Amino acid sequence: MQAADKGTLFLDEIGNMPLHMQPKLLTALEQRQVVPVGANKPVPIDVRVIAATNCPPEQLSDEGRFRQDLLFRLNTVEIDLPRCASAARTSSRSPTISSANMPGNTAARARPSRRRRPRARSL
């Protein structure tokens, strides 16, 4: 966390954080200071935290996998993003998309150039 001082710390899959690590993160967030490894004195930090998980926050606390006080501290603003395209739809399109971007595929890159109209150049 000290490396993220005066910046942003992104915690991906926060729902998978082990229970024994959660109190340490909570303490750092509440006190705004950390004790570096090998040091005796706490160091102040100013960090913005963005946490992401694919589980609903209520499910994490209900199952006992996540501390409610840490969830409260992290869940200041919640942004619920819609799911991406279904796996079936994505997997059927993936080969087409990825083959167009392969290094040996010159046909995908050999597109005719578009000419600009005279009016577009003047803008």
ABEGO torsion letter per residue (X at the ends): XAAABGBBBBBBGAAABBAAAAAAAAAAAAAGBBBBBGBABBBBBBBBBBBBBABBAAAAAAAGABBAAAAAAABABBBBBBBBBBAAAAAAAAAAAAAAABAABAAAABBBBBBBBAAAAAX
